[in-house]
């Protein structure tokens, strides 16, 4: 799924800025007003003129810091800044017109520039509120679009992948009736079990596209350990080489790690039936080693298996894509859906040992 921030020069610029421009704007306004209060004789007039704009300027800074803490994208934070700056200019111009009219009537202000600054500050506050509302509406629209796409994918997988085991079950059931051989019912049971697995996996993809529920600070090592203990791993081993704390929905994050571990152990890192994979199977390569650790901006999961060909890496996270004849192609699609729900970007690369490496970053 194409994310909004990809190939977006606005987002690139926002990520390269050392300080958020909205915070800078709020700080400059608050500092200017603070200097004015300090330089004036404290009086009721000074308080009435300055305290409300000062509170607004401070609130703008706090609002921007809140957006940063919530991992709101650089593009959306620049959108809020644009609204705030637009509010400043609009209020500044309106106040300037009023002051000009008052000047023509001989009612000039004692400090017109400061009055313009205070008006602009209140405009920044109004613009910031409008900007936050706008990015929330955009986020809701993007989420609704993602849900629609996942529902379409879900319907497609259900209609396509269930057709084969359903046909097998029907054929074997007819054979059982015709021959009276109960052995055919074993195949019917296997086909029904496969259908149940496909339905559960498809529902998992659909559910994973929603926003995560309540999140907590959980150590990476704890998430990986819980997922490993509930995954059939044969002779495989894993290690956490560098841990960090993640803000996650624990149940969703555990499912992400379970699917990555299962993918590495059961499917040879999703690589096709290459000579390397055949050799690994022939020599009992069920002892794959999986490493979990922290990387810049997130974490990674990698293995020392045969790896993923470069031309396959953009496809393996797509729903329905599988290199196995009986594969549903849903395991890594579930990984991508959970990552999207947490706001993580997923990249597929090669580990130091030539295996698969999945990196999750913000």
Secondary structure, DSSP 8 states (H G I E B T S, - for coil): ---TTTT-HHHHHHHH-SS-HHHHHHHHHHHHHHHHHHHS---HHHHHHHHHHHHHHHHHHHHHHHHHHTT--HHHHHHHHHHHHHHHHHHHHHHHHHHHHHHHTT---TTHHHHHHHHHHHHHHHHHHHHHHHHHHHHHHHHHHHHHHHHHHHHHHHHHHHHHHHHHHHHHHHHHHHH--THHHHHHHHHHHHHHHHHHHHHHHHHHTS---S-EEEEHHHHHHHHHHTS--TT-EEEEEE--EEEE-HHHHHHHHHHHHHHHHHSGGG--S-HHHHHHHHTT----EEEEEEETTEEEEEESSS---GGGTTTTTSTT--SSTT--S-HHHHHHHHHHHHT-EEEEEE-TTSSEEEEEE-
